[in-house]
């Protein structure tokens, strides 16, 4: 497989912070949308981008909580968005487009992880629907604002994509639901989305990237019982990380998505999966849980997923 999935020697690494990768970058006059930009990595991403003089729109399922979280951040504004509700997605997009503004940076950051079996919309599995389909519909509806500025679109995936490819025969896990398998499928979908969006958008100057932010203890773990996190060796019985060096800080965790969204080192590139502030290598079948699996960057699967997502959501900016 011919691929651009090779490290470029960015000079940054796992311990680099969002502020580190923004050194010398002035985002004055730039507008970013960061879904979930009021909690965990999203909040740190909002803080870092505004510190570099960007204006950041934070679509939030809980707008009151979001406004409180970003109250001290100059240059951040909040609007309502529930990614699991396509009517809410349409409403946010319509309000934004009516403002007449264009998007320079789009970071699809919000997501849920390993939740109990939950159905949204017409019976869709919640992780696939929220993490992938909601963002798919959002980006396609915002395309009239994304295309003119040649925006970068950043899809926050995870090493969890190693858990599962797309279950083409049962993407909504109606048979034998497994929360980690469903999370893995959703994270694979995040990568495939970036692969095909980059293919569709590059002639307009729009480039797309996917990434693994690293292991970080954030509210993303809210659906995991403490006992399960203890069994995985993440925390002790008091909730204290057993190996603090195994986890990144929020500032370090936000670095790769900020780097993907802003770095001039990525000019002319796109459709790749990044980790630790660099492009990742491809991991062979049975290899370690680092890098990206071939099925997640397969162009044919990416096109197939785009078609399926357009059919499910009824939205396709390229139809």
Secondary structure, DSSP 8 states (H G I E B T S, - for coil): -----S----S--TT--HHHHTTT---TT-EEEETTTTSHHHHHHHHHHHHTT-EEEEEESSHHHHHHHTTT-TTEEEEE--TT-HHHHHHHHHHHHHTT---SEEEE-----S-SS-EETTTEEHHIIIIIIHHHHHHHHTHHHHTTTT-EEEEE--GGGGG----TT-TT--SS--HHHHHHHHHHHHHHHHHHHHHHHGGGT-EEEEEE-----SGGGGGS-HHHHHHTTSB-TTS-BS-GGGS--HHHHTHHHHHHHH-GGGTT--SEEEETTEE--EE-TT--SSSEEGGGS-HHHHHHHHHHHHHHHS--TT-
